[in-house]
Amino acid sequence: MRDYIALASKSYHEWWRYLFGTFLIFVIWQIGIVPFAVTVGTKKAMEESLDNIGDLSDYEVLMNTLDSNLTFFLLLLSFVFGFFGVWLVVRFFHSQKWKDLLTTRDKFDWGRVLTGFSIVAIFVTASTLIEYWVNPGDYVFNYKSKEFLILAAIGIVMVPLQTTFEELYFRGYLMQGLGIVFKNRALPLIVTSVGFGLLHLGNPEVAQLGTILMVNYIGTGFLLGIMVLMDEGLELSIGYHAGNNLITALLVTADWTAFQTESVLKSVAEPSVGFEIFLPVLVIYPLFLAFLAKKYKWHGWKQKLLGKLNVS
């Protein structure tokens, strides 16, 4: 039986390597924020007196100092640094084959990436159009051809790098590392899913809507983790994550979201949250998993999600 987590046992997999590697990747990822901070600081210094540079601690100032497309690009650039950090650690610290971080299959399956991308792209597009049709007063038509085309170009190149890095880091490196070290599957699924959700705790959406939004973020972490463990590879989660972030960035934005883009629509409704926050986790995600399970003939759910790992 193919075993995604067990692939890491073919390389150097001592616990201290994963502890140090996790920290090193995080540091390299955060270094990627420097170009954004320097660009914002430089513009503020040119426009105002140096006494006002302290405003850079204000999220609103950070998000609105630069052109929105430039801000979008520079924020995503940090994930390119993170992507490089994963490659560096996996290649030189663990001597692990890159393919073994990606999939158990002989070749990376781009068809699975397309499937993951498509199911969420169709859902996000359809749900956004329905919401716009039901509550048109909550949105303004924000489309500006030049700005949108620049956004699309940035998004098509940079968003997949952002989301793939997150999949490589959480569902790849950490999933395999925790599984190998603790010799089970449940712990890495839980830790990476909760960790992925908590990573978004500082997002402005959470400040606006409350920590109840963690239900969605952590639930998405579990969805992606289950995809990886059941399908024995990252292809579906890479496609799904890229589709969700890219289509959302192109279709709709708001003043209180993490990425404020030159999208087609802009939400002007007062941010609020109700029972609909539970809809994806309780209804939509199980339907996605049921579809994928049938398409790819998944079986052995208990063993793949909760079973022990027999590796030396």
Secondary structure, DSSP 8 states (H G I E B T S, - for coil): ---TGGGGGGS---HHHHHHHHHHHHHHHHHTTHHHHHHHHHHHHHHS-GGGGGGGGSHHHHHHSS-HHHHHHHHHHHHHHHHHHHHHIIIIIS---HHHHHBSSSS--HHHHHHHHHHHHHHHHHHHHHHHHH-GGGEEE---HHHHHHHHHHHHHHHHHHHHHHIIIIIIIIHHHHHHHHTBSHHHHHHHHHHHHHTTTTSHHHHHH-GGGHHHHHHHHHHHHHHHHHHTBSHHHHHHHHHHHHHHHHHEE-TTSSS----SEEE-S-----GGGGHIIIIIHHHHHHHHHHHHT---HHHHHH-B----
